[in-house]
């Protein structure tokens, strides 16, 4: 099992290349079957074409010059030309992506620096503050309703403005 990021990336690349090869092999076998079927059917084509075209009206002699010429043999583009074009597209994409990364990198570095500074400031702020509930408990230990005061302080920290202890304190001591 890959342990480093580089090994993981290499393993994923190998899997992708294997999948591409499998797809290519499948495509080639399908194309071979189709071309085999077409090749076996081609000798029969002139028979039904002649039968079909015999029933059509004939072109006048002057229109014969406008008919497209069918080449004797199909000329496919060479693999070298296709690969050369693919390499040009690949180089263009590589240059574009490098420029894109070069453009984004300064902003990303600034954002990371700002995040580090924010985290550092937050750690400092947390270390500098003390727990307000503990402070309230310590300062109100001698108070006759110190438990109610502590519960009120907890509720205030939690964002609850009317804790149950506050209501009990008023019921016991209406002047509070």
C-alpha positions as CSV (number, residue, x, y, z in Angstrom):
1,X,0.0,0.0,0.0
2,X,1.4,3.4,-1.0
3,X,2.5,5.5,2.0
4,X,3.7,8.8,0.6
5,X,1.7,11.2,-1.5
6,X,4.0,10.6,-4.5
7,X,3.4,6.8,-4.3
8,X,-0.3,7.3,-4.0
9,X,-0.3,9.6,-7.1
10,X,1.7,7.1,-9.0
11,X,-0.7,4.3,-8.0
12,X,-3.6,6.3,-9.2
13,X,-1.9,7.2,-12.5
14,X,-1.1,3.5,-13.1
15,X,-4.8,2.6,-12.5
16,X,-5.9,5.3,-14.9
17,X,-3.5,4.1,-17.6
18,X,-4.7,0.5,-17.1
19,X,-8.3,1.7,-17.5
20,X,-7.4,3.6,-20.7
21,X,-5.6,0.5,-22.1
22,X,-8.7,-1.6,-21.3
23,X,-10.9,0.9,-23.1
24,X,-8.6,1.0,-26.1
25,X,-8.5,-2.8,-26.3
26,X,-12.3,-3.0,-26.1
27,X,-12.7,-0.3,-28.8
28,X,-10.2,-2.1,-31.1
29,X,-12.1,-5.4,-30.8
30,X,-15.4,-3.6,-31.5
31,X,-14.0,-1.8,-34.5
32,X,-12.5,-5.1,-35.8
33,X,-15.9,-6.8,-35.5
34,X,-17.7,-3.9,-37.3
35,X,-15.1,-3.7,-40.1
36,X,-15.4,-7.5,-40.5
37,X,-19.1,-7.2,-40.9
38,X,-18.9,-4.4,-43.3
39,X,-16.2,-6.1,-45.4
40,X,-18.3,-9.2,-45.7
41,X,-21.3,-7.1,-46.8
42,X,-19.5,-5.0,-49.3
43,X,-19.5,-7.5,-52.2
44,X,-23.3,-7.5,-52.0
45,X,-23.6,-3.7,-52.1
46,X,-23.4,-3.3,-55.9
47,X,-26.3,-5.8,-56.4
48,X,-28.8,-3.8,-54.5
49,X,-27.4,-0.4,-55.5
50,X,-27.8,-1.2,-59.1
51,X,-31.3,-2.4,-58.5
52,X,-32.2,0.7,-56.6
53,X,-30.6,3.2,-59.0
54,X,-32.1,1.5,-62.1
55,X,-35.5,2.8,-61.0
56,X,-34.3,6.4,-60.5
57,X,-34.5,8.9,-63.3
58,X,-31.2,9.5,-65.1
59,X,-29.2,12.7,-64.8
60,X,-29.0,14.7,-68.0
61,X,-25.5,14.8,-69.5
62,X,-24.9,18.5,-68.5
63,X,-25.6,17.6,-64.8
64,X,-23.0,14.8,-64.8
65,X,-20.2,17.4,-64.3
66,X,-21.8,18.6,-61.0
67,X,-21.8,15.2,-59.4
68,X,-19.2,14.7,-56.8
69,X,-16.3,12.5,-57.7
70,X,-15.9,9.5,-55.4
71,X,-12.2,8.7,-54.9
72,X,-11.0,5.3,-55.6
73,X,-9.4,5.0,-52.2
74,X,-10.1,6.8,-48.9
75,X,-7.2,8.8,-47.6
76,X,-7.0,9.0,-43.8
77,X,-4.9,11.5,-42.0
78,X,-1.6,10.1,-40.9
79,X,-1.0,9.1,-37.3
80,X,2.0,11.4,-37.2
81,X,-0.1,14.4,-38.1
82,X,-2.7,13.6,-35.5
83,X,-0.1,13.0,-32.8
84,X,1.8,16.2,-33.8
85,X,-1.5,18.2,-33.4
86,X,-2.2,16.5,-30.1
87,X,1.2,17.4,-28.8
88,X,0.6,21.1,-29.8
89,X,-2.7,21.1,-27.9
90,X,-1.0,19.4,-24.9
91,X,1.8,22.0,-24.9
92,X,-0.7,24.8,-25.2
93,X,-2.6,23.4,-22.2
94,X,0.6,23.0,-20.2
95,X,1.6,26.6,-20.8
96,X,-1.9,27.8,-20.0
97,X,-2.0,25.8,-16.7
98,X,1.4,27.0,-15.7
99,X,0.4,30.6,-16.3
100,X,-2.8,30.0,-14.3
101,X,-0.9,28.5,-11.4
102,X,1.7,31.4,-11.5
103,X,-1.2,33.8,-11.4
104,X,-3.0,32.1,-8.5
105,X,0.1,31.3,-6.4
106,X,0.7,34.8,-4.9
107,X,-2.9,35.0,-3.8
108,X,-2.9,31.5,-2.3
109,X,0.4,32.3,-0.4
110,X,-1.1,35.5,0.9
111,X,-4.3,33.7,2.0
112,X,-2.2,31.0,3.8
113,X,-0.1,33.7,5.5
114,X,-3.3,35.5,6.6
115,X,-4.8,32.3,7.9
116,X,-1.7,31.5,9.9
117,X,-1.7,35.0,11.4
118,X,-5.4,34.7,12.3
119,X,-4.8,31.3,13.9
120,X,-1.9,32.7,15.8
121,X,-4.0,35.7,17.0
122,X,-6.9,33.5,18.0
123,X,-4.6,31.2,20.0
124,X,-3.2,34.3,21.8
125,X,-6.6,35.6,22.5
126,X,-7.8,32.3,23.9
127,X,-4.7,32.0,26.1
128,X,-5.2,35.6,27.3
129,X,-8.8,35.2,28.3
130,X,-10.0,33.5,31.4
131,X,-13.2,31.6,31.9
132,X,-15.9,34.2,32.9
133,X,-17.9,31.5,34.8
134,X,-14.8,30.7,37.0
135,X,-14.3,34.4,37.7
136,X,-17.9,34.8,38.7
137,X,-17.8,31.7,40.9
138,X,-14.7,33.0,42.7
139,X,-16.0,36.5,43.2
140,X,-19.4,35.4,44.5
141,X,-18.5,32.5,46.8
142,X,-19.5,34.5,49.9
143,X,-22.8,35.8,48.4
144,X,-25.9,34.2,50.0
145,X,-27.3,33.1,46.6
146,X,-23.9,32.2,45.0
147,X,-25.3,29.1,43.3
148,X,-28.0,31.3,41.5
149,X,-25.3,33.8,40.6
150,X,-23.1,31.0,39.1
151,X,-26.0,29.6,37.1
152,X,-26.9,33.1,35.8
153,X,-23.2,33.6,34.7
154,X,-23.3,30.3,32.9
155,X,-26.5,31.2,31.2
156,X,-25.1,34.6,30.1
157,X,-22.0,32.9,28.6
158,X,-24.3,30.4,26.8
159,X,-26.4,33.3,25.4
160,X,-29.5,32.5,27.6
161,X,-30.8,35.8,29.1
162,X,-33.3,34.3,31.5
163,X,-32.0,31.1,33.2
164,X,-34.1,29.0,35.5
165,X,-32.0,30.1,38.5
166,X,-32.8,33.7,37.7
167,X,-36.5,33.0,37.9
168,X,-36.1,31.0,41.2
169,X,-34.0,33.9,42.7
170,X,-36.9,36.3,42.0
171,X,-39.4,33.9,43.5
172,X,-37.4,33.5,46.7
173,X,-36.3,37.1,46.8
174,X,-38.7,39.4,44.9
175,X,-36.4,42.4,45.3
176,X,-33.6,40.6,43.4
